[in-house]
């Protein structure tokens, strides 16, 4: 996920065109971009094409968070002590309460 956002696309759930994908791969010195595109036989690339498990978990997280308002509303729930931090345990507890399986959190 971090690699997709940092290297390819700021919108985790979005797609990008094959030309942009190849350009970003070249910027990252990844030389198999065209070969990978050939294997996928697609004009657009999603994070799901590169890491389907991470993509699926992000979709589950997105569905769990969406009814809870803005990112600021969600953060206020996660950071109830107002420390500016949320531990992994606090995060997992919150998202499982919101309907995600603990193994997907």
Secondary structure, 3 states (H helix, E strand, C coil): CHHHHHHHCCCCCCEEEHHHHHHHHHHCCCCCHHHHHHHHCCCEEEHHHHCHHHHHHHHHHHHHHHCCCCHHHHHHHHCCCCCCCCCHHHHHHHHHHCCCCHHHC
